[in-house]
Structure formats: C-alpha cells, structure tokens
C-alpha cells in the first residue's frame, strides 16, 4: 500500500500523507517499541511513501525525539519529511515557568526539542494542551513570531477548547499574522465529541483536523473482551496507561459490537474498519497512527483500501453517536428545521 502525500494540511501549502506516523511508542518501555522495532516501523512507513512524523518532547522523556531525529538523519530524509513535535508539559518539577503555553516555557521546550531532534527548525509545532492560563493573544504572538523567524514553519493546536482555537485563528486573520493550520484532537468511533464544536469550527476556519488515538488506545482493534470478571485481553489498556479504564464503558462495548459485525461482513480486521470510518468523516485530513511493530503498521496502511458502503457507515454511526451535549444538539437542530417539537415547549 502506497502512502502518497496528496493533501494539504488545512488552508496551507504543507502537503502531507493520509496517515501521520505517531512515535509515542518509540522508546516507551512497557507497551512501546525497542529501538530496533522503532527503526523497522519508521523504515516501513517512509518506504511506503509516508512523509509525516509526529512526536513530542514528553514522549519517553525525550527519547522519542532523540530516536526520531536519529532515524531521519540516518536515512538522509530531513528535507523529505514533515517533522512535527509538541510543547506544553512540565520540563522541570517545581518550576511553573517550565511548563504551560507561556512564552518562557515555549522557548525552553523548543530549544530542547531542536537539540534532541538534531535539527535547526520544526516543520509543524503543536501546542500540546492548553494550560488554562495563557491568553490567546500571547499564544498567537509567540508562535507567529517563530514562524517569521523560520524556527518553525507552521503550527497547530492540540487538546484545546474550541473557543480558544477559534479565537487564536480569528485574531491571526484579523491582524494578518501566521495562524494555526490544524487542530489535533482525540477522535475515534468511541469518542466523537469533537464533532460538536471543534470539527465545524475547524472547517469554517480552514484548519485541518488531525485525530489522535484513532483506535482508542487499541480498544477498537477488537483485542479486548467483556467478561463477568471485567475486561480481558492483553495490550496497552491492560496495565498502567494514560486512559485508565475509561475505554471500558457500556457505550464503547456496544460500538465495538457494531464494529465487529461490520468487520465480519467485510472480512476485514476491526482496526482497518475503524480507520476507514474515520477517513470518511468531514474535515479529517490525516489520522495519527502508532505501531509497536511492523505488523500493526501494515494493518493501518491496508485500511486505505477498505471501502465502507452507506449501509456500513449507517450501522457504525448509529452505534457510535454520543449522547449528552451532542444528543441535545441534534434534538435542537431537528426541532429548528421542522422536526418533532420538543416536549413541553408547545
């Protein structure tokens, strides 16, 4: 399967592959990859034509960046790949200015990433998570100045409220400054909350939507089973992990049942079908996929050839549509446009 770099990231001139290779597994001891496995995954991805590598300063305490930079240098690919990394999380315990989105931490983190990656610029720099403190104006001025300086070429926002993303992008347009080109969000069949505000805002603002954890930490691979004693199955979610037990909910098990049914109908593994569904969603540019070994990456790449019929999409959409605020929004929209009136309003 060939990964042709054939799409622009948001409203920009940055051309990327249909999947980005996430390197959170690189150098991570328990559920990640050894150096040799990481090198094999990297080689498989770039040999297939992939051009977008996504890492972060906190992955494996900086080892992911070091290994990523080493692999790029060994293949002589620095001018051929879109190298993305991130900042926001703490670099020095007890020092509040060595974390967050403020200008002080931004420059500290960027210097460290450039050193570990062995490069003089970052192609795409992500604000990793909003700190709840730094104003949009400071975020915009700091990142746009780095674009003007050439130290970063583009930037994006990850794990931020929709209002903050919208404010940064709008201020950039109003003031003629380089603005964000993409938003990175947790988005999968079992987490579609991004569709409520982030995805419509991103499409209106010209930002590419880049899903992270498109397989919900491995839940959508079908590895796990629901048993009386609790979830069964071995993988990233079976021990200490960033998600805890949040994936093992009644809603998610129902989604997985529907996914397994569609997978059986197509004769394809659940992971391939889940990625194919995500590629069908409006606004999505390129999901970030990670892999511990080459077999997992092969599954991801082959998903590009999986075609879902309208009936398959309906089946998956019906099972995965979230309730809560998203459900309320849908009820409101139907009522506004002539659907059933809301009980008690008339």
SVG drawing of the C-alpha trace seen along z (x, -y; Angstrom):
<svg xmlns="http://www.w3.org/2000/svg" viewBox="-48 -43 71 57">
<polyline fill="none" stroke="black" stroke-width="0.4" points="0.0,0.0 1.4,-3.4 1.1,-6.4 1.1,-9.2 1.5,-12.7 -1.5,-14.1 -3.3,-16.6 -2.7,-20.0 -2.9,-20.5 -5.8,-22.8 -5.6,-26.0 -1.8,-25.9 0.8,-24.8 2.1,-22.0 1.5,-18.7 1.1,-15.5 0.3,-11.8 -3.1,-10.3 -1.6,-9.0 0.9,-10.6 3.3,-8.2 3.0,-8.8 6.1,-8.0 4.7,-7.8 5.7,-4.1 9.3,-4.9 11.4,-4.3 8.5,-3.6 9.4,-0.6 6.1,1.3 3.8,1.0 6.2,-0.7 8.9,0.3 12.5,1.2 15.0,-0.9 15.2,1.9 11.4,2.2 11.0,-1.6 13.6,-1.7 11.7,1.1 8.4,-0.8 10.0,-4.0 11.6,-2.4 8.3,-0.7 6.4,-4.0 8.8,-6.1 9.4,-3.3 5.6,-3.2 5.8,-6.9 4.8,-8.4 6.2,-11.9 4.7,-13.0 6.4,-12.1 4.7,-13.2 6.5,-13.2 6.6,-15.3 9.1,-16.4 7.4,-14.3 7.2,-11.0 9.5,-8.6 11.0,-11.5 12.6,-12.9 13.8,-9.5 11.2,-9.5 12.5,-12.8 16.1,-11.6 15.3,-8.3 13.1,-10.1 15.9,-12.6 18.5,-9.8 16.4,-7.7 15.7,-10.8 19.4,-11.6 20.5,-8.0 18.2,-7.9 19.1,-11.5 15.4,-12.4 15.3,-15.8 14.2,-17.6 11.7,-14.9 9.7,-14.6 7.3,-16.9 8.7,-16.8 6.2,-17.6 6.7,-17.9 4.9,-19.4 5.3,-21.5 3.3,-22.3 4.0,-19.7 6.4,-20.2 10.1,-20.0 11.3,-20.8 9.4,-19.7 8.5,-22.6 9.1,-25.3 5.8,-26.7 7.5,-28.6 9.0,-25.4 5.5,-24.2 2.4,-25.5 1.9,-27.7 3.6,-30.9 6.5,-32.4 9.1,-31.4 8.3,-27.7 7.8,-27.8 11.4,-28.8 12.7,-26.4 10.8,-23.5 11.6,-24.4 15.4,-24.6 15.3,-21.1 13.3,-19.6 15.7,-21.1 18.7,-19.7 17.2,-16.2 15.9,-16.1 19.2,-17.3 17.7,-20.0 17.5,-23.8 13.8,-24.0 10.5,-22.3 8.1,-21.9 4.9,-21.7 5.0,-22.7 2.0,-21.8 0.8,-23.4 0.2,-20.1 -2.5,-21.1 -4.0,-24.3 -2.8,-25.3 -5.9,-27.2 -3.9,-30.4 -2.0,-31.7 -4.2,-34.1 -4.9,-33.6 -3.0,-36.8 0.2,-35.5 -0.1,-32.1 -0.6,-33.8 2.2,-36.4 4.7,-33.8 4.1,-31.2 3.7,-33.6 7.0,-35.2 8.7,-31.8 7.2,-31.3 8.5,-34.7 11.9,-33.8 11.9,-30.5 12.5,-28.3 9.1,-26.7 7.4,-26.7 3.8,-26.0 1.9,-25.4 -1.2,-23.8 -3.3,-23.5 -3.9,-20.2 -6.3,-19.4 -7.6,-23.0 -11.2,-24.3 -13.0,-25.1 -13.3,-28.8 -9.6,-29.2 -8.8,-27.6 -11.3,-29.9 -10.0,-33.0 -6.4,-32.3 -7.3,-31.6 -9.6,-34.7 -7.1,-37.0 -4.4,-35.8 -6.7,-36.5 -7.7,-39.9 -4.1,-41.0 -2.6,-39.3 -0.4,-37.0 0.5,-33.4 -2.3,-31.4 -2.7,-27.7 -3.1,-25.3 -4.6,-22.4 -6.1,-21.1 -5.2,-17.8 -8.0,-16.0 -8.9,-12.7 -11.3,-11.4 -12.5,-7.8 -15.6,-5.7 -15.9,-5.7 -15.1,-9.4 -16.9,-11.7 -17.3,-14.7 -15.0,-16.6 -17.9,-16.7 -20.0,-19.0 -17.8,-22.2 -14.2,-21.5 -14.8,-20.0 -17.3,-22.5 -15.1,-25.4 -12.0,-23.9 -13.8,-23.5 -15.1,-27.1 -11.6,-28.4 -9.7,-26.3 -7.9,-24.2 -7.1,-20.5 -8.5,-18.0 -5.8,-15.6 -7.2,-12.8 -5.0,-11.2 -5.8,-7.8 -8.0,-6.8 -8.1,-3.3 -8.9,-4.4 -5.7,-3.2 -6.2,0.2 -9.7,0.8 -11.0,0.7 -8.6,3.4 -11.0,5.9 -8.3,7.3 -10.4,6.8 -13.4,8.8 -16.1,8.1 -16.3,10.8 -18.0,11.1 -14.7,10.5 -14.0,7.4 -12.2,6.6 -10.0,9.4 -7.2,9.1 -3.6,8.0 -2.4,4.7 -1.8,1.1 -5.0,0.8 -4.4,3.9 -2.0,2.2 -1.0,-1.3 -1.8,-3.6 -2.9,-7.2 -6.5,-6.2 -7.0,-4.2 -10.2,-2.1 -12.1,-4.9 -12.4,-2.9 -14.3,0.0 -17.8,-1.6 -21.2,-0.2 -21.4,-2.6 -17.9,-1.6 -18.7,2.1 -21.8,1.5 -19.7,-0.4 -17.2,2.5 -20.0,5.0 -21.2,3.0 -17.6,2.7 -17.1,6.4 -20.3,7.0 -19.2,4.7 -15.7,6.2 -17.1,9.7 -19.3,8.6 -16.3,7.1 -13.8,9.8 -11.5,7.1 -10.0,6.8 -11.8,4.2 -8.8,1.8 -8.9,1.4 -12.6,0.7 -12.4,-1.8 -9.7,-3.7 -11.7,-3.6 -14.7,-5.0 -12.6,-7.9 -11.3,-8.7 -14.9,-9.2 -15.5,-11.9 -15.8,-15.5 -12.8,-17.7 -10.4,-14.9 -7.0,-15.4 -4.8,-12.6 -5.2,-10.5 -2.0,-9.9 -1.3,-6.1 1.2,-4.5 2.6,-1.0 4.7,1.2 5.8,3.4 5.5,3.6 2.6,5.9 0.4,3.2 1.5,0.6 0.7,2.9 -2.9,3.1 -3.1,-0.7 -1.8,-1.2 -4.0,1.5 -7.1,-0.3 -6.7,-2.8 -8.1,-0.2 -11.1,0.6 -14.4,-0.8 -17.4,-1.2 -20.9,-1.1 -23.5,-3.6 -25.2,-0.8 -21.9,-0.1 -21.5,-3.7 -25.1,-4.0 -24.5,-0.9 -21.4,-2.4 -22.8,-5.9 -25.9,-4.7 -24.0,-2.7 -21.4,-5.4 -23.4,-8.6 -22.8,-10.0 -25.5,-11.3 -25.1,-14.2 -24.5,-17.6 -24.1,-16.1 -27.5,-14.4 -29.1,-17.6 -27.6,-19.5 -29.1,-17.0 -32.5,-17.3 -32.3,-21.1 -31.3,-21.1 -34.1,-18.7 -36.6,-20.9 -35.3,-24.1 -35.6,-22.7 -39.2,-21.4 -38.7,-18.1 -40.6,-16.9 -41.2,-19.7 -39.5,-19.4 -42.0,-18.1 -43.1,-20.9 -42.2,-23.7 -45.7,-23.9"/>
</svg>
